[in-house]
């Protein structure tokens, strides 16, 4: 029970710190921030592929598949959003 409380406390603190950091980012820096987030999501995708490929139990394989699907959606959505944001800076003919 103590370990759960510790992990929950760390999770809640990281949520608070993440929210505070992201809300302080000016709009001009959102595109580079998204690119960095996409790189981190790509690392997450590789990690989920490695861990789900071990097939320890059926439950872990299912969780691994869900993690791969979510990380893939995050990477693809992030790149689409970054592409759209960069399109706002193009010259209009």
Phi and psi in degrees as GROMACS dihedral restraints (atoms count N, CA, C in turn):
[ dihedral_restraints ]
;  ai    aj    ak    al  type     phi  dphi    fc
    3     4     5     6     1   -65.4    20    10
    4     5     6     7     1   -37.6    20    10
    6     7     8     9     1   -65.3    20    10
    7     8     9    10     1   -38.5    20    10
    9    10    11    12     1   -63.6    20    10
   10    11    12    13     1   -44.0    20    10
   12    13    14    15     1   -63.3    20    10
   13    14    15    16     1   -41.3    20    10
   15    16    17    18     1   -62.3    20    10
   16    17    18    19     1   -47.1    20    10
   18    19    20    21     1   -65.9    20    10
   19    20    21    22     1   -40.4    20    10
   21    22    23    24     1   -63.7    20    10
   22    23    24    25     1   -40.1    20    10
   24    25    26    27     1   -63.2    20    10
   25    26    27    28     1   -44.4    20    10
   27    28    29    30     1   -63.3    20    10
   28    29    30    31     1   -41.0    20    10
   30    31    32    33     1   -62.9    20    10
   31    32    33    34     1   -46.5    20    10
   33    34    35    36     1   -66.4    20    10
   34    35    36    37     1   -39.1    20    10
   36    37    38    39     1   -64.7    20    10
   37    38    39    40     1   -39.5    20    10
   39    40    41    42     1   -67.3    20    10
   40    41    42    43     1   -34.9    20    10
   42    43    44    45     1   -62.2    20    10
   43    44    45    46     1   -45.9    20    10
   45    46    47    48     1   -63.8    20    10
   46    47    48    49     1   -47.7    20    10
   48    49    50    51     1   -64.3    20    10
   49    50    51    52     1   -42.8    20    10
   51    52    53    54     1   -61.2    20    10
   52    53    54    55     1   -43.6    20    10
   54    55    56    57     1   -62.1    20    10
   55    56    57    58     1   -45.0    20    10
   57    58    59    60     1   -64.3    20    10
   58    59    60    61     1   -39.5    20    10
   60    61    62    63     1   -68.6    20    10
   61    62    63    64     1   -45.2    20    10
   63    64    65    66     1   -67.1    20    10
   64    65    66    67     1   -37.6    20    10
   66    67    68    69     1   -70.1    20    10
   67    68    69    70     1   -17.6    20    10
   69    70    71    72     1   -89.7    20    10
   70    71    72    73     1    -4.0    20    10
   72    73    74    75     1   -78.9    20    10
   73    74    75    76     1   126.1    20    10
   75    76    77    78     1   -69.9    20    10
   76    77    78    79     1   154.2    20    10
   78    79    80    81     1   -57.6    20    10
   79    80    81    82     1   -27.3    20    10
   81    82    83    84     1   -66.8    20    10
   82    83    84    85     1   -25.0    20    10
   84    85    86    87     1   -97.0    20    10
   85    86    87    88     1     3.1    20    10
   87    88    89    90     1   -64.8    20    10
   88    89    90    91     1   -38.2    20    10
   90    91    92    93     1   -64.3    20    10
   91    92    93    94     1   -48.7    20    10
   93    94    95    96     1   -63.5    20    10
   94    95    96    97     1   -33.3    20    10
   96    97    98    99     1   -65.5    20    10
   97    98    99   100     1   -40.5    20    10
   99   100   101   102     1   -65.1    20    10
  100   101   102   103     1   -37.3    20    10
  102   103   104   105     1   -63.5    20    10
  103   104   105   106     1   -41.4    20    10
  105   106   107   108     1   -65.5    20    10
  106   107   108   109     1   -39.5    20    10
  108   109   110   111     1   -65.3    20    10
  109   110   111   112     1   -36.0    20    10
  111   112   113   114     1   -64.9    20    10
  112   113   114   115     1   -38.5    20    10
  114   115   116   117     1   -64.7    20    10
  115   116   117   118     1   -41.2    20    10
  117   118   119   120     1   -65.7    20    10
  118   119   120   121     1   -39.8    20    10
  120   121   122   123     1   -65.2    20    10
  121   122   123   124     1   -33.9    20    10
  123   124   125   126     1   -64.5    20    10
  124   125   126   127     1   -39.6    20    10
  126   127   128   129     1   -65.0    20    10
  127   128   129   130     1   -40.1    20    10
  129   130   131   132     1   -61.7    20    10
  130   131   132   133     1   -40.7    20    10
  132   133   134   135     1   -62.1    20    10
  133   134   135   136     1   -43.4    20    10
  135   136   137   138     1   -63.0    20    10
  136   137   138   139     1   -42.7    20    10
  138   139   140   141     1   -62.7    20    10
  139   140   141   142     1   -40.7    20    10
  141   142   143   144     1   -69.4    20    10
  142   143   144   145     1   -34.1    20    10
  144   145   146   147     1   -64.7    20    10
  145   146   147   148     1   -41.7    20    10
  147   148   149   150     1   -66.2    20    10
  148   149   150   151     1   -47.5    20    10
  150   151   152   153     1   -71.7    20    10
  151   152   153   154     1   -35.4    20    10
  153   154   155   156     1   -76.1    20    10
  154   155   156   157     1   -21.3    20    10
  156   157   158   159     1   -73.8    20    10
  157   158   159   160     1   -12.9    20    10
  159   160   161   162     1   -74.7    20    10
  160   161   162   163     1   -25.6    20    10
  162   163   164   165     1    48.8    20    10
  163   164   165   166     1    57.8    20    10
  165   166   167   168     1   -68.8    20    10
  166   167   168   169     1   -50.7    20    10
  168   169   170   171     1  -137.8    20    10
  169   170   171   172     1   170.6    20    10
  171   172   173   174     1   -64.7    20    10
  172   173   174   175     1   -39.9    20    10
  174   175   176   177     1   -61.5    20    10
  175   176   177   178     1   -45.8    20    10
  177   178   179   180     1   -68.0    20    10
  178   179   180   181     1   -31.9    20    10
  180   181   182   183     1   -66.8    20    10
  181   182   183   184     1   -42.0    20    10
  183   184   185   186     1   -65.6    20    10
  184   185   186   187     1   -45.1    20    10
  186   187   188   189     1   -61.7    20    10
  187   188   189   190     1   -38.3    20    10
  189   190   191   192     1   -63.7    20    10
  190   191   192   193     1   -40.5    20    10
  192   193   194   195     1   -63.7    20    10
  193   194   195   196     1   -43.4    20    10
  195   196   197   198     1   -63.0    20    10
  196   197   198   199     1   -41.6    20    10
  198   199   200   201     1   -64.1    20    10
  199   200   201   202     1   -40.3    20    10
  201   202   203   204     1   -64.4    20    10
  202   203   204   205     1   -44.2    20    10
  204   205   206   207     1   -62.3    20    10
  205   206   207   208     1   -43.6    20    10
  207   208   209   210     1   -69.0    20    10
  208   209   210   211     1   -40.5    20    10
  210   211   212   213     1   -66.8    20    10
  211   212   213   214     1   -37.7    20    10
  213   214   215   216     1   -64.8    20    10
  214   215   216   217     1   -44.9    20    10
  216   217   218   219     1   -61.1    20    10
  217   218   219   220     1   -37.9    20    10
  219   220   221   222     1   -65.9    20    10
  220   221   222   223     1   -43.6    20    10
  222   223   224   225     1   -65.5    20    10
  223   224   225   226     1   -49.1    20    10
  225   226   227   228     1   -63.7    20    10
  226   227   228   229     1   -46.4    20    10
  228   229   230   231     1   -62.1    20    10
  229   230   231   232     1   -38.6    20    10
  231   232   233   234     1   -64.7    20    10
  232   233   234   235     1   -42.3    20    10
  234   235   236   237     1   -68.9    20    10
  235   236   237   238     1   -37.5    20    10
  237   238   239   240     1   -64.2    20    10
  238   239   240   241     1   -41.6    20    10
  240   241   242   243     1   -66.0    20    10
  241   242   243   244     1   -41.6    20    10
  243   244   245   246     1   -63.5    20    10
  244   245   246   247     1   -41.7    20    10
  246   247   248   249     1   -61.4    20    10
  247   248   249   250     1   -41.7    20    10
  249   250   251   252     1   -66.8    20    10
  250   251   252   253     1   -40.9    20    10
  252   253   254   255     1   -65.5    20    10
  253   254   255   256     1   -39.7    20    10
  255   256   257   258     1   -66.6    20    10
  256   257   258   259     1   -29.9    20    10
  258   259   260   261     1   -64.2    20    10
  259   260   261   262     1   -23.8    20    10
  261   262   263   264     1   -69.6    20    10
  262   263   264   265     1   -20.3    20    10
  264   265   266   267     1   -95.5    20    10
  265   266   267   268     1     0.2    20    10
  267   268   269   270     1   -75.0    20    10
  268   269   270   271     1   152.3    20    10
  270   271   272   273     1   -75.9    20    10
  271   272   273   274     1   140.2    20    10
  273   274   275   276     1   -91.2    20    10
  274   275   276   277     1   134.1    20    10
